[in-house]
Amino acid sequence: MRYVHYCEPCDARSPERATDHEAKADRAAHRRRAHHGLRPTDRIEEIPGPVAIAVSAAWTIFGHAVRSGARRLATSEAVRQVRASAYWQQAVRLLAISAGVLVLGTVAVHKML
């Protein structure tokens, strides 16, 4: 990441720095020089690099693909047939019972300790 100090009243921008410590030093120098030590409305922002931008774009594309695939799968005829079957209903009941047993067991063990 790179860091930049922005001063809103002056509309000033420091050069990009490798660490936030360097950007904070730029901010302190600017405050002394331009504002006589006062604290104007300013900020230090992180500027993403090319790798961070590429990862963010890939993650967005992946999330969109997963959502659209899940939507298609949920509305498909095959999934409707599976959900209507007696096996599916039995599996859902067993899963609910198992989850309840696990929760009760956890509470019982927690109370015993």
Buried (B, 14 or more C-beta within 10 A) or exposed (E): EBBBBBBEEEEBEBEEBEEBEBBBBBBEEBBEEEBEEEEBEBEBEEEEEEEEEEEEEEEEEEEEEEEEEEEEEEEEEEEEEEEEEEEEEEEEEEEEEEEEEEEEEEEEEEEEE
